[in-house]
Amino acid sequence: MTITKLKAKNQVTIPSSIMKRLRLKPNELFAVEIEGNFIKFIPVKVEPKYTTEELKAIDTIVEKEKGSGKVLKAGKEFSQYLKKTVA
């Protein structure tokens, strides 16, 4: 067992032996859960919301729409507009 310390900004250092054993990398994301009296850190992968083509389309839309004052709500409305523009 390795002992680590909770720091002032609620940070916990994961010992290097655990980092190596689990092949963790800096800036890795974790889901944090409580199970009984234990804190679980579960590594997660976050998939990008948009494809490379959609991101290029977004850049094109931004350049084309600059100054036009078109307002779209984030989420479904924007996704629908993006699909129409990419298609």
Secondary structure, DSSP 8 states (H G I E B T S, - for coil): -----B-TTS-B---HHHHHHHT--TT-EEEEEEETTEEEEEEE----SS-HHHHHHHHHHHHHHTTT-----TTHHHHHHHHHHH-
